[in-house]
Amino acid sequence: MSFRLKVATIAALALSAIAAVTATDMSIAGPAIQSTTGVVPVIIPEGTQGSTSGVQTAVRFAAPSEVAQPLETHTPPSHPETPATSLAALVEAQGDADPVDGDLRCLAGAVYFESKGESLEGQLAVARVIINRARSGRFASSLCGVVFQRGQFSFVRGGDIPPVRADSRDWREAVAIAQIALNDSWDSLAEGALFFHARRVAPGWGKTRLAVIDNHIFYR
């Protein structure tokens, strides 16, 4: 081989080596990918991700950072109705007295005329007596039948209940107590009572006394 040919061969090999190194450096550096979401760009050298166009594939890995989510507005779950802590609270919860009729009117009328102005406990005890009688099998089977039974309640006149002031507080309480008694929403201090009389009288019934509430004594 001539001297000139050897020099040309060595020069060609040197140029090939330089070109190879330059190409490798460009492949590694690659174009940077800007991230606005905290993602770190990683450039995979050619040949590791199977490119068909010679363009390097950028694979993004999410940085380990907490992503803030908007707070949701939650509607409180509906809970069962909270039991009332007092008879007075139950009466208040009944609201205004709507027009009533039938057995509810008879029951409220008995509460109104027999215990108007007395404590709520006393009114409830009167209502329970009417209901207990209707369920006992010893009296009429309906509330109106119990109230209108001859010789039982002196306020009944001409087979009907006298007019009441429907807008009065006393009537509102009477209707509320009647509803509470019908729904068994509150225990009476005279549970099981079938009879009562005013404290000013002494009929000598010989029955079992259950309670003395306000102006009445209750028996079974």
Secondary structure as the mmCIF struct_conf table of DSSP 4:
data_model
#
loop_
_struct_conf.conf_type_id
_struct_conf.id
_struct_conf.beg_label_comp_id
_struct_conf.beg_label_asym_id
_struct_conf.beg_label_seq_id
_struct_conf.end_label_comp_id
_struct_conf.end_label_asym_id
_struct_conf.end_label_seq_id
HELX_RH_AL_P HELX_RH_AL_P1 PHE A 3 ALA A 29
BEND BEND1 THR A 36 GLY A 38
STRN STRN1 VAL A 39 ILE A 43
HELX_LH_PP_P HELX_LH_PP_P1 ILE A 44 PRO A 45
TURN_TY1_P TURN_TY1_P1 GLU A 46 GLY A 47
BEND BEND2 THR A 48 GLN A 49
BEND BEND3 THR A 52 GLY A 54
HELX_LH_PP_P HELX_LH_PP_P2 VAL A 55 THR A 57
STRN STRN2 ALA A 58 ALA A 62
BEND BEND4 PRO A 64 PRO A 64
HELX_LH_PP_P HELX_LH_PP_P3 GLU A 66 ALA A 68
HELX_LH_PP_P HELX_LH_PP_P4 PRO A 70 ALA A 84
BEND BEND5 THR A 85 SER A 86
HELX_RH_AL_P HELX_RH_AL_P2 LEU A 87 ALA A 93
TURN_TY1_P TURN_TY1_P2 GLN A 94 GLN A 94
BEND BEND6 ASP A 96 ASP A 96
HELX_RH_AL_P HELX_RH_AL_P3 GLY A 102 SER A 115
TURN_TY1_P TURN_TY1_P3 LYS A 116 GLY A 117
BEND BEND7 GLU A 118 GLU A 118
HELX_RH_AL_P HELX_RH_AL_P4 LEU A 120 SER A 136
BEND BEND8 GLY A 137 PHE A 139
BEND BEND9 SER A 141 SER A 142
HELX_RH_AL_P HELX_RH_AL_P5 LEU A 143 PHE A 148
BEND BEND10 GLN A 149 GLN A 149
TURN_TY1_P TURN_TY1_P4 ARG A 150 GLN A 152
TURN_TY1_P TURN_TY1_P5 SER A 154 PHE A 155
STRN STRN3 ARG A 157 ARG A 157
TURN_TY1_P TURN_TY1_P6 GLY A 158 GLY A 159
STRN STRN4 ASP A 160 ASP A 160
HELX_LH_PP_P HELX_LH_PP_P5 ILE A 161 PRO A 163
TURN_TY1_P TURN_TY1_P7 ALA A 166 ASP A 167
BEND BEND11 SER A 168 SER A 168
HELX_RH_AL_P HELX_RH_AL_P6 ARG A 169 LEU A 182
TURN_TY1_P TURN_TY1_P8 ASN A 183 ASP A 184
BEND BEND12 TRP A 186 TRP A 186
TURN_TY1_P TURN_TY1_P9 LEU A 189 GLY A 192
STRN STRN5 PHE A 195 ALA A 198
TURN_TY1_P TURN_TY1_P10 ARG A 199 ARG A 200
HELX_LH_PP_P HELX_LH_PP_P6 LYS A 207 THR A 208
STRN STRN6 ARG A 209 ILE A 213
TURN_TY1_P TURN_TY1_P11 ASP A 214 ASN A 215
STRN STRN7 HIS A 216 TYR A 219
#
